[in-house]
Amino acid sequence: MAKETVESSWVLDATELARGVKLVDGASGTCLVTRDGNTGRISWALEEDANRDEFLHVFYTATASTGGESQGSEWILLERTRASVGRERVWFACPCCERRVRKLYLPPSSRSFRCRNCHHLSYRTRQRRMRPFARMLHLQKQLQVLPVESPSWRHKARELERVEESVPFALWRMPSYEDLVRPYEAPPKRRPGRPSKAEERERARVEREASQALIVKRPQGRPKVKRPYTRRTPFLLRESMSESDAFCVKCRDRREIKEPRAVTLANGRSALQGACPVCKTLLTRIVKAEEKMPGPEATSAPAKRPRGRPRLVRPAPLPDRASKPDSQGYCMKCRVSREIEDPEAVTLANGRSALEGACPVCGTHMIRIVKAKKTDQE
């Protein structure tokens, strides 16, 4: 005799019950249950006893397997546990085995809510028995989806061999184990669709190499053969009228230098400088230096460097400073040497003798350090 299934029983779920209503003392409500497509209604009320234990009083109308209906009520103990995330979790205590469960079931042959183990309930999927021919087709579809040589694939292939033996040869002939392996020896790594990143990089590399092959690269280094230079736009200049004409980089034409003056450039060459009469830009024209007549210095041979280590040349002695008056000092404001006005002999903090006074022009304080014997002149 087949067992009763979960799908043919009423189900009372503690999680769904606590999700809709806050379970506190005095709370009540109703919930809908389904059995083989038929919907029923269960009423309940929550009460607490003297020991602070919570009980759910359930009222329902059960339909027996013979077809008769009978009303019933039952007390179910509630238990609470702290959840890792969120609020508390509510459980049912099975009235028969007192196990903590989430769901209680009421099959058609019973009149009380129990857990699945106490009612010995099963699932409909466990009671299905496929015929060998249908099982053979089902295994063939699974082998086409599973990766080759995986543990699941080997298990299904061995099971297919056993099913093949029970199927008559005249009814259906399934391929052998080797025939199933051969088409999947090298399965595609990726299903058809969007290409992978590796394929996109490889395609971009091939396209880049193909485009670079069409570009003619210029050889490195200086070209061995000189190519003639051809100006795309003609460079038209007016004719030079005098030696004081120079090229203006702003006007892009020759202009006569305004107020030319002879200068010597940093490289020692002679030139004429002035301004452009149109845009006032600085103009410079290099001219030839005046030719010098060759003299006796030019005809004489250059002096040779003496051999051996060069001798040191002592510097010439410094000129005598006696001609400079002692009362003259340097003014830091005028930046010139001036005669100290009203000089006075003083001794500085470091012990040196000096003359102190003022500048006769700007009145700035002036000091001149002198020798000690010269301070007695005052």
C-alpha positions in Angstrom: 0.0 0.0 0.0 1.4 3.4 -1.0 2.1 5.9 1.7 0.2 9.1 2.1 2.0 12.1 0.6 2.8 15.6 1.8 1.0 17.1 -1.2 -2.3 15.4 -0.1 -2.1 16.8 3.5 -2.9 20.1 5.2 0.2 22.0 6.1 0.6 24.4 9.1 3.8 26.5 8.7 5.1 28.3 11.8 7.2 30.7 9.7 4.3 31.8 7.5 2.1 32.1 10.6 4.6 34.4 12.4 5.2 36.4 9.2 1.7 37.8 8.9 0.7 38.3 12.5 2.7 39.3 15.6 2.4 36.2 17.9 1.6 37.6 21.4 -0.7 36.5 24.2 -4.3 36.9 23.0 -3.5 37.1 19.2 -5.8 35.2 16.9 -6.4 34.7 13.2 -7.1 32.4 10.3 -5.0 30.8 7.6 -5.7 29.1 4.4 -4.5 25.5 3.6 -4.7 23.5 0.4 -5.1 19.8 -0.1 -5.1 18.4 -3.7 -6.4 21.6 -5.0 -9.1 22.1 -2.4 -8.7 25.1 -0.1 -9.6 25.0 3.6 -9.6 27.4 6.5 -8.0 27.0 10.0 -8.7 29.3 12.9 -6.2 29.7 15.7 -5.7 31.6 19.0 -2.6 32.1 21.1 -2.7 31.7 24.8 -0.2 31.6 27.7 -0.4 29.3 30.8 0.8 30.0 34.3 4.4 28.9 33.4 4.6 31.5 30.6 4.5 28.7 28.0 2.8 29.7 24.7 0.2 27.3 23.2 -1.6 27.6 19.8 -5.2 26.6 20.0 -6.2 25.3 16.5 -9.8 24.9 15.2 -10.4 23.0 12.0 -12.9 20.9 10.1 -11.3 17.7 8.9 -12.6 15.5 6.1 -12.1 11.7 6.6 -11.1 9.3 3.9 -14.6 7.8 4.0 -16.1 11.2 3.0 -17.5 12.4 6.4 -16.5 15.7 8.0 -15.8 16.2 11.7 -14.7 19.3 13.5 -11.7 19.2 15.9 -9.4 21.4 18.0 -5.9 20.9 19.2 -3.3 22.6 21.4 0.2 23.0 20.0 3.2 24.2 22.0 5.2 27.0 20.5 9.0 27.4 21.0 11.2 30.4 20.1 14.9 30.5 19.3 17.1 33.5 18.6 18.0 33.9 14.9 21.5 34.8 13.8 20.0 37.6 11.6 16.7 39.4 12.3 14.2 38.7 15.1 13.3 35.4 16.9 12.3 32.3 15.0 9.1 30.4 15.9 8.8 26.6 15.9 6.2 24.0 16.6 6.7 21.2 19.1 5.2 18.0 17.6 2.3 16.8 19.9 3.5 13.2 19.4 7.3 13.1 19.4 7.8 16.6 20.9 10.4 17.4 18.2 11.0 21.0 17.2 9.7 21.3 13.6 8.6 24.1 11.3 5.7 22.3 9.6 2.9 20.1 10.9 0.7 18.0 8.6 -2.9 16.7 8.7 -3.4 13.9 6.2 -6.9 12.7 5.1 -6.7 9.6 7.2 -5.9 11.4 10.5 -7.6 13.9 12.7 -4.6 15.5 14.4 -1.6 17.6 13.4 1.7 15.7 13.5 5.2 16.0 11.9 6.1 14.2 8.7 7.9 11.4 10.5 5.0 10.6 12.9 2.5 10.4 10.0 5.0 8.4 7.9 4.4 10.7 4.9 6.3 10.6 1.6 6.6 12.7 -1.5 4.9 12.0 -4.8 8.2 12.2 -6.6 9.4 9.2 -4.6 6.5 7.1 -5.6 6.9 7.6 -9.4 8.3 4.7 -11.3 9.5 5.3 -14.8 9.2 2.5 -17.4 12.5 1.3 -18.8 11.9 2.9 -22.2 11.1 6.3 -20.6 14.0 5.9 -18.2 16.3 5.3 -21.1 15.3 8.4 -22.9 15.6 10.4 -19.7 19.2 9.2 -19.2 20.1 10.0 -22.7 19.0 13.6 -22.3 21.0 13.9 -19.1 24.2 12.5 -20.7 24.0 15.2 -23.4 23.9 18.0 -20.8 26.4 16.7 -18.2 30.2 17.3 -18.8 32.0 14.3 -20.2 34.0 12.1 -17.8 32.5 13.8 -14.7 31.4 11.5 -11.8 27.8 12.2 -12.5 28.3 11.4 -16.2 30.0 8.0 -15.4 27.2 7.1 -13.0 24.5 7.9 -15.6 26.3 6.0 -18.3 26.6 2.9 -16.2 22.9 3.1 -15.3 22.1 3.5 -18.9 23.8 0.2 -19.7 21.7 -1.6 -17.1 18.5 0.0 -18.4 19.5 -1.1 -22.0 19.4 -4.7 -21.0 15.8 -4.5 -19.8 14.6 -2.9 -23.0 13.7 -5.2 -25.9 16.1 -4.9 -28.8 13.2 -4.9 -31.3 11.5 -2.0 -29.5 14.5 0.4 -29.2 18.2 0.1 -29.7 20.2 2.6 -27.7 23.8 3.4 -28.7 26.5 1.7 -26.8 28.8 3.2 -24.2 31.5 3.8 -26.7 29.0 5.5 -29.1 28.0 7.9 -26.3 31.6 8.8 -25.5 32.9 9.4 -29.0 30.7 12.5 -29.8 31.7 14.1 -26.5 35.5 13.5 -26.5 36.2 17.1 -27.3 33.2 19.1 -26.3 33.2 22.8 -26.9 34.6 24.8 -24.0 32.0 27.6 -24.5 28.5 27.6 -25.8 27.9 29.6 -29.0 27.1 33.2 -28.2 29.2 36.1 -27.2 32.9 35.5 -27.7 35.2 35.3 -24.7 37.7 38.0 -23.9 40.6 35.9 -25.0 39.0 35.5 -28.5 38.3 39.2 -28.7 42.0 40.0 -27.8 43.2 37.5 -30.4 40.9 38.9 -33.1 42.1 42.5 -32.3 45.7 41.3 -32.5 45.2 39.8 -36.0 43.4 42.9 -37.2 46.2 45.1 -35.9 48.9 43.1 -37.5 47.0 43.1 -40.8 46.7 46.9 -40.7 50.3 47.4 -39.8 51.4 45.3 -42.8 49.8 47.7 -45.2 51.7 50.7 -43.7 55.0 51.3 -45.4 57.4 52.2 -42.6 60.2 54.7 -43.1 63.7 53.1 -42.6 65.5 54.2 -39.4 68.5 56.6 -39.6 69.5 59.2 -42.1 68.3 58.6 -45.7 71.2 57.6 -48.0 69.7 59.3 -51.0 68.8 63.0 -50.7 65.3 63.8 -51.8 64.6 67.1 -53.5 62.7 69.5 -51.3 59.5 71.0 -52.9 57.6 73.8 -51.2 53.9 73.3 -51.4 53.1 77.0 -51.3 55.4 79.5 -53.1 57.5 81.7 -50.8 57.3 85.1 -52.4 59.6 87.9 -51.2 60.2 91.4 -52.6 63.7 92.1 -53.9 66.3 93.6 -51.6 66.7 97.3 -52.4 69.6 98.1 -50.0 72.0 96.6 -47.6 69.8 97.7 -44.6 67.0 95.3 -45.6 66.3 92.4 -43.3 63.7 89.6 -43.1 60.8 90.2 -40.7 59.5 87.0 -39.2 56.1 88.5 -38.4 55.4 90.1 -41.7 57.1 87.2 -43.6 58.8 89.6 -46.0 61.8 91.8 -46.4 61.6 95.2 -44.7 64.0 98.1 -44.4 65.5 98.4 -40.9 64.3 101.5 -39.2 67.1 103.4 -37.4 69.8 100.7 -37.9 72.7 100.5 -35.5 75.9 98.4 -35.7 76.1 95.7 -33.0 78.2 92.6 -32.2 76.3 89.4 -31.5 77.2 86.9 -28.8 79.1 84.7 -31.3 81.3 87.7 -32.3 79.7 88.4 -35.6 78.8 92.0 -36.8 75.2 92.8 -37.5 72.7 95.6 -38.0 69.8 95.8 -35.6 66.6 98.0 -35.7 62.9 97.8 -35.8 60.4 96.9 -38.6 58.7 100.0 -39.9 55.3 98.1 -40.2 55.0 95.9 -37.1 57.8 97.2 -34.9 59.4 93.8 -34.6 63.2 93.6 -33.9 65.1 93.0 -37.1 68.7 91.8 -37.3 70.9 91.5 -40.4 74.3 90.0 -40.3 76.9 91.9 -42.2 80.5 91.3 -43.1 83.1 92.6 -40.7 85.6 95.2 -41.9 88.6 93.6 -43.5 91.9 94.1 -41.6 95.2 94.5 -43.4 97.7 91.8 -42.5 100.3 93.2 -40.2 103.6 91.9 -38.7 101.6 90.0 -36.0 99.7 88.1 -38.7 102.8 87.1 -40.6 104.7 85.9 -37.5 104.5 82.2 -36.6 102.4 81.3 -33.6 104.3 80.9 -30.3 104.9 77.3 -29.3 104.1 76.0 -25.9 107.2 75.4 -23.8 108.0 71.9 -22.7 107.9 70.8 -19.2 105.8 71.9 -16.3 104.5 75.5 -16.6 106.0 77.9 -14.0 103.8 79.8 -11.7 103.5 83.5 -12.4 103.1 85.6 -9.3 100.4 88.3 -9.5 101.5 91.9 -9.6 101.5 93.7 -6.2 98.4 95.7 -5.4 98.6 99.5 -5.8 99.4 101.6 -2.8 96.2 102.7 -1.0 98.0 105.6 0.7 96.4 107.9 -1.9 92.9 107.0 -0.7 91.9 109.2 2.4 91.1 107.4 5.6 87.9 109.4 6.1 86.3 108.0 2.9 83.7 105.2 3.2 81.1 103.3 1.1 77.5 104.5 1.3 75.1 101.6 1.1 72.2 103.8 -0.1 74.1 105.9 -2.7 76.2 102.8 -3.6 79.3 105.0 -4.1 82.3 105.9 -2.1 81.9 109.2 -0.3 83.8 111.4 2.2 82.5 110.6 5.8 81.0 113.7 7.3 82.1 114.5 10.9 84.2 111.3 11.3 84.6 110.0 14.8 87.0 107.3 16.1 85.2 104.3 17.7 85.9 100.8 18.8 83.5 98.1 17.5 82.1 95.2 19.6 84.8 92.8 18.2 87.6 95.2 19.3 88.5 96.6 15.9 89.0 100.4 15.3 86.8 102.3 12.9 85.7 105.7 11.8 82.0 106.5 12.2 80.0 109.3 10.5 77.2 110.2 8.1 76.9 110.4 4.3 77.1 114.1 3.2 74.4 113.5 0.5 71.8 111.2 2.0 72.7 111.2 5.6 73.1 107.4 5.9 75.2 106.1 8.7 78.7 105.1 7.4 81.5 103.1 9.0 85.1 102.6 7.8 87.4 100.1 9.5 90.9 101.4 10.0 94.1 100.4 11.7 94.5 101.1 15.4 97.4 103.6 15.0 95.4 105.8 12.6 92.6 106.4 15.2 95.0 108.6 17.2 94.9 111.3 14.5 91.6 112.6 15.9 
